Amino acid sequence: MIITDKTQKERLVEAGKRLRTVLDAVRKHIKPNVVTTELDALAYTMITEKGDKPAFLNYKPTGMPIAFPATLCVSLNHEMVHGIPNQEKIIQNGDIISIDCGLEYEGVFVDAAFTIVVGDSDAAAQALIEATRKALQYAIITARAGATTGDVGNAVETVAKEHGYTVPPELGGHGVGAAQHEDPFIPNIGDAGQGEILRDGEVIAIEPIFSEGSDPRITHGEDGFAYCAMDGSRSAHFEHTLLVTKDAPIIITGPMW
């Protein structure tokens, strides 16, 4: 989506505020022994009671036999992204949990995600999360009009290499705004100066995904939707929707995690 007028921008900003309110509420409810469907129900209620639509619910990605059946993506430990909340998926002390959510407000879509450790944290988990958050921060700095998708990917990849983490090349960010997923694909690896040029007013979602293992290959989890590291290593994931400008981008789903 390219923002071309004041009304579009106002709707985008309002959509971002609404989604952030939902995600902040979900975050407060994350604790050991909580069933992940409770978090999903909370997000669904908060979104729909204001007349908005959960962007993920009933969304059918290309190549998937069925539509996604939930409001939230809830991914635990070895699940990188797109995990489905269910009654058997109960949060445990020490879990790494990624929460991803999209929302549609008056025809405008926004998308954001965060990762935390539940309860008692270990140093390795915290380091993984902090590095992934740092990658998002670095990538956002690069996302200005005239920069390329390769610049963004290179920023993420550089942080991963500095900290010894692995990036699955198939997974990354995307355009957003007029639909849940739009072009361009925003990679988490890349060469500076390569790829598509970001335009003033463009709406994109940047989402670095790191794993602790050394194998970049991914596979589907038991639920058929979650992407997992092939070697079973733990992962972290952060995402913000941004409005690209000639200067620093506007973090629509901000503030920063």
Wavefront OBJ file of the C-alpha trace (Angstrom):
o trace
v 0.000 0.000 0.000
v 1.181 3.501 -0.815
v -0.329 6.196 1.404
v -1.486 9.022 -0.840
v -3.738 11.160 1.345
v -4.385 12.306 4.894
v -7.398 10.035 5.431
v -5.439 6.903 4.564
v -2.672 7.892 6.939
v -5.103 8.624 9.758
v -6.724 5.204 9.308
v -3.327 3.501 9.256
v -2.233 5.233 12.455
v -5.506 4.382 14.187
v -5.261 0.747 13.077
v -1.762 0.574 14.553
v -2.931 1.986 17.879
v -5.779 -0.520 18.057
v -3.532 -3.474 17.317
v -0.941 -2.366 19.843
v -3.630 -2.117 22.526
v -4.634 -5.717 21.804
v -1.074 -7.029 21.862
v -0.242 -5.213 25.098
v -3.313 -6.773 26.739
v -2.394 -10.248 25.484
v 1.139 -9.804 26.777
v -0.133 -9.096 30.292
v -2.087 -12.379 30.258
v 0.896 -14.558 29.359
v 1.984 -16.691 32.304
v 2.617 -20.354 33.141
v -0.348 -22.744 32.851
v -2.379 -20.448 30.598
v -4.000 -22.289 27.695
v -3.094 -20.541 24.442
v -6.729 -20.463 23.327
v -7.388 -18.072 26.230
v -4.996 -15.574 24.673
v -6.645 -16.065 21.302
v -10.116 -15.494 22.736
v -8.957 -12.300 24.432
v -7.527 -10.924 21.172
v -10.644 -11.893 19.202
v -12.954 -10.211 21.715
v -10.923 -7.007 21.874
v -10.714 -6.706 18.093
v -14.319 -7.510 17.252
v -15.962 -5.538 20.060
v -14.687 -2.370 18.344
v -16.006 -3.492 14.990
v -12.608 -4.439 13.574
v -11.645 -7.739 11.939
v -8.926 -10.225 12.937
v -6.750 -10.283 9.812
v -5.385 -13.796 10.361
v -8.680 -15.552 11.106
v -9.777 -17.555 8.027
v -6.829 -16.226 6.010
v -5.682 -18.891 3.525
v -2.008 -18.617 2.567
v -0.936 -19.801 -0.851
v -0.286 -23.531 -0.837
v -2.138 -24.233 2.399
v -5.082 -26.666 2.189
v -7.118 -24.851 4.846
v -7.474 -21.328 6.194
v -5.791 -20.234 9.413
v -8.271 -20.953 12.231
v -7.303 -18.354 14.856
v -6.892 -14.658 15.609
v -3.349 -15.005 16.967
v -0.306 -16.891 15.836
v 1.147 -18.378 19.039
v 4.531 -20.016 18.517
v 6.414 -21.762 21.323
v 10.126 -22.536 21.578
v 11.085 -24.426 18.380
v 8.116 -22.953 16.471
v 9.316 -19.913 14.554
v 6.051 -18.399 13.322
v 2.404 -19.217 12.500
v 1.723 -21.580 15.397
v -1.953 -22.287 16.021
v -3.298 -21.822 19.584
v -5.164 -24.893 20.839
v -6.418 -26.516 24.040
v -3.375 -28.790 24.323
v -0.928 -25.940 23.843
v -0.407 -24.787 27.433
v 2.238 -22.240 28.348
v 4.977 -23.523 30.635
v 7.487 -21.755 32.835
v 10.591 -20.947 30.787
v 8.859 -21.131 27.384
v 9.883 -18.755 24.641
v 6.607 -17.498 23.181
v 6.014 -15.448 20.045
v 2.688 -13.660 19.605
v 1.789 -12.378 16.136
v -1.459 -10.599 15.240
v -3.010 -8.701 12.366
v -6.006 -6.395 12.386
v -8.201 -4.740 9.758
v -9.639 -1.315 10.578
v -11.818 0.418 7.963
v -10.099 -1.461 5.144
v -6.557 -0.908 6.425
v -4.411 -3.843 7.607
v -1.603 -3.775 10.167
v 0.609 -6.541 11.569
v 2.960 -6.867 14.564
v 4.651 -9.486 16.749
v 6.763 -9.824 19.880
v 8.634 -12.570 21.747
v 9.147 -13.005 25.484
v 10.272 -15.662 27.944
v 7.528 -16.866 30.275
v 8.389 -16.852 33.963
v 11.948 -17.915 34.733
v 14.337 -17.006 31.943
v 17.637 -18.605 31.001
v 20.507 -16.495 29.707
v 20.531 -18.125 26.274
v 16.831 -17.445 25.709
v 17.176 -13.844 26.769
v 20.193 -13.330 24.502
v 18.280 -14.773 21.528
v 15.330 -12.456 22.139
v 17.479 -9.368 22.633
v 19.420 -10.014 19.418
v 16.213 -10.454 17.426
v 14.789 -7.250 18.880
v 18.049 -5.472 18.010
v 17.784 -6.725 14.433
v 14.342 -5.158 14.124
v 15.695 -1.860 15.432
v 18.593 -1.889 12.949
v 16.347 -2.851 10.068
v 13.915 -0.041 10.843
v 16.770 2.477 10.676
v 17.500 1.393 7.096
v 13.872 1.539 5.896
v 13.761 4.948 4.222
v 12.493 5.955 0.811
v 15.171 5.100 -1.747
v 16.617 2.256 0.298
v 16.172 -1.315 -0.933
v 14.731 -4.500 0.471
v 18.290 -5.817 0.353
v 19.367 -3.017 2.705
v 16.756 -4.178 5.214
v 17.711 -7.826 4.842
v 21.385 -7.025 5.187
v 20.741 -5.157 8.444
v 18.926 -8.164 9.926
v 21.509 -10.654 8.665
v 24.390 -8.574 10.032
v 22.974 -8.686 13.559
v 22.343 -12.432 13.276
v 25.942 -13.079 12.263
v 27.313 -10.826 15.001
v 25.485 -12.881 17.634
v 25.840 -16.310 16.060
v 22.201 -16.933 15.155
v 20.655 -18.483 12.064
v 18.098 -16.863 9.761
v 15.672 -18.969 7.667
v 15.880 -17.372 4.198
v 12.304 -18.253 3.194
v 10.712 -16.261 6.019
v 10.563 -12.481 6.217
v 8.432 -9.384 6.155
v 6.063 -8.039 3.518
v 4.059 -5.169 2.232
v 0.838 -4.526 4.124
v -1.969 -1.964 4.331
v -4.470 -2.666 1.559
v -4.237 -6.409 2.275
v -2.715 -8.659 4.911
v 0.184 -9.631 2.657
v 1.377 -7.558 -0.290
v 4.534 -7.146 -2.308
v 7.339 -6.580 -1.744
v 8.809 -9.483 0.211
v 11.100 -8.013 2.886
v 13.935 -10.534 3.369
v 15.917 -11.139 6.534
v 19.067 -11.751 4.522
v 20.430 -9.814 1.579
v 22.987 -7.582 -0.024
v 22.907 -3.842 0.514
v 21.695 -1.980 -2.554
v 19.950 -5.005 -4.032
v 16.252 -5.827 -4.288
v 13.234 -3.580 -4.676
v 13.394 0.128 -3.882
v 11.237 1.319 -0.974
v 8.987 4.253 -1.829
v 7.846 7.281 0.124
v 4.455 6.458 1.674
v 4.879 2.681 1.348
v 3.543 0.507 4.183
v 5.649 -2.512 5.088
v 6.047 -5.020 7.896
v 9.587 -5.949 8.924
v 9.924 -9.185 10.920
v 13.317 -10.672 11.814
v 13.276 -14.341 12.850
v 16.333 -15.922 14.507
v 17.022 -19.461 15.677
v 19.699 -20.780 18.039
v 20.737 -23.654 15.777
v 23.098 -23.696 12.808
v 20.712 -25.267 10.282
v 18.694 -22.649 8.330
v 16.236 -25.218 6.962
v 12.645 -25.128 8.139
v 9.785 -27.602 8.311
v 6.106 -27.523 9.232
v 5.119 -28.349 12.796
v 2.474 -30.785 13.917
v -0.356 -28.280 13.469
v 0.398 -27.945 9.756
v 0.857 -24.168 9.903
v 3.776 -23.459 12.216
v 7.216 -23.169 10.680
v 9.898 -24.783 12.823
v 13.663 -25.005 12.661
v 14.618 -28.331 11.091
v 17.075 -29.004 13.912
v 14.484 -28.260 16.613
v 16.286 -25.211 17.974
v 14.473 -22.390 19.730
v 13.491 -19.244 17.859
v 12.466 -15.623 18.389
v 10.441 -13.242 16.233
v 9.624 -9.523 16.270
v 7.589 -7.403 13.857
v 6.339 -3.867 13.350
v 4.272 -2.224 10.633
v 6.038 0.867 9.281
v 5.208 3.822 7.092
v 8.244 4.548 4.906
v 9.158 8.215 4.515
v 12.094 10.185 3.142
v 13.347 10.424 6.711
v 13.024 7.922 9.549
v 10.035 5.585 9.116
v 6.958 5.933 11.305
v 6.479 2.868 13.513
v 2.732 2.418 13.102
v 2.460 -0.372 15.704
v 4.973 1.293 18.036
v 6.496 2.140 20.341
v 9.404 -0.234 19.940
v 9.117 -3.523 21.792
l 1 2 3 4 5 6 7 8 9 10 11 12 13 14 15 16 17 18 19 20 21 22 23 24 25 26 27 28 29 30 31 32 33 34 35 36 37 38 39 40 41 42 43 44 45 46 47 48 49 50 51 52 53 54 55 56 57 58 59 60 61 62 63 64 65 66 67 68 69 70 71 72 73 74 75 76 77 78 79 80 81 82 83 84 85 86 87 88 89 90 91 92 93 94 95 96 97 98 99 100 101 102 103 104 105 106 107 108 109 110 111 112 113 114 115 116 117 118 119 120 121 122 123 124 125 126 127 128 129 130 131 132 133 134 135 136 137 138 139 140 141 142 143 144 145 146 147 148 149 150 151 152 153 154 155 156 157 158 159 160 161 162 163 164 165 166 167 168 169 170 171 172 173 174 175 176 177 178 179 180 181 182 183 184 185 186 187 188 189 190 191 192 193 194 195 196 197 198 199 200 201 202 203 204 205 206 207 208 209 210 211 212 213 214 215 216 217 218 219 220 221 222 223 224 225 226 227 228 229 230 231 232 233 234 235 236 237 238 239 240 241 242 243 244 245 246 247 248 249 250 251 252 253 254 255 256 257
